[in-house]
């Protein structure tokens, strides 16, 4: 996932294959948590993993790295 929804949606669960698992950051800006979503037998289970806080990405000058030699 590249974004943190406020809740796990049916759309997300529908995208999981049977037996599939994914870890999603869910919640509001200062109260997000990583949630393990598992789908089995057409049902899904949510398991709290750990609380997290994401920092904003700052923009600025880009750095061009030289290609590795060898």
C-alpha positions as CSV (number, residue, x, y, z in Angstrom):
1,X,0.0,0.0,0.0
2,X,1.2,3.5,-0.7
3,X,-1.5,5.3,1.4
4,X,-3.0,4.8,4.8
5,X,-6.8,4.5,4.6
6,X,-8.9,5.3,7.8
7,X,-10.2,1.7,7.8
8,X,-9.8,-1.6,5.9
9,X,-12.4,-1.5,3.2
10,X,-14.3,-4.3,1.4
11,X,-12.5,-3.2,-1.8
12,X,-9.1,-3.9,-0.3
13,X,-10.3,-7.3,1.0
14,X,-11.8,-8.2,-2.4
15,X,-8.4,-7.7,-4.0
16,X,-6.8,-10.4,-1.8
17,X,-6.6,-13.9,-3.2
18,X,-8.0,-16.7,-1.1
19,X,-5.4,-17.4,1.5
20,X,-3.9,-14.0,0.9
21,X,-2.3,-11.7,3.5
22,X,-1.3,-8.0,3.4
23,X,-0.1,-5.5,6.0
24,X,-1.8,-2.1,5.8
25,X,-1.2,1.1,7.6
26,X,-4.6,2.2,8.8
27,X,-6.0,5.1,10.8
28,X,-5.7,8.9,11.2
29,X,-2.4,10.8,11.0
30,X,-1.4,10.5,14.6
31,X,-3.1,7.2,15.5
32,X,-2.1,4.8,12.7
33,X,-1.3,1.2,13.2
34,X,-0.1,-1.6,11.0
35,X,-2.8,-4.2,10.5
36,X,-2.4,-7.7,9.2
37,X,-5.3,-8.6,6.9
38,X,-5.9,-12.3,6.1
39,X,-8.5,-13.8,3.8
40,X,-9.6,-17.4,4.1
41,X,-12.8,-19.2,3.2
42,X,-14.3,-16.0,1.8
43,X,-13.9,-14.3,5.2
44,X,-11.3,-12.0,6.5
45,X,-9.5,-11.4,9.8
46,X,-7.7,-8.3,11.1
47,X,-4.8,-8.5,13.5
48,X,-3.2,-5.4,15.0
49,X,0.5,-5.5,14.6
50,X,2.1,-2.3,15.9
51,X,1.2,1.4,16.2
52,X,3.1,3.7,13.8
53,X,3.6,7.4,13.0
54,X,4.6,8.4,9.5
55,X,6.7,11.5,8.9
56,X,5.9,13.8,6.0
57,X,8.1,13.6,3.0
58,X,10.0,16.8,2.5
59,X,10.8,18.0,-1.0
60,X,14.0,19.7,-1.9
61,X,16.9,19.5,-4.3
62,X,17.5,16.1,-5.9
63,X,20.7,14.3,-5.7
64,X,22.0,12.5,-8.8
65,X,23.9,9.4,-7.6
66,X,26.7,8.2,-9.8
67,X,26.2,4.6,-11.2
68,X,28.1,1.9,-9.3
69,X,31.2,0.7,-11.0
70,X,32.0,-2.9,-11.5
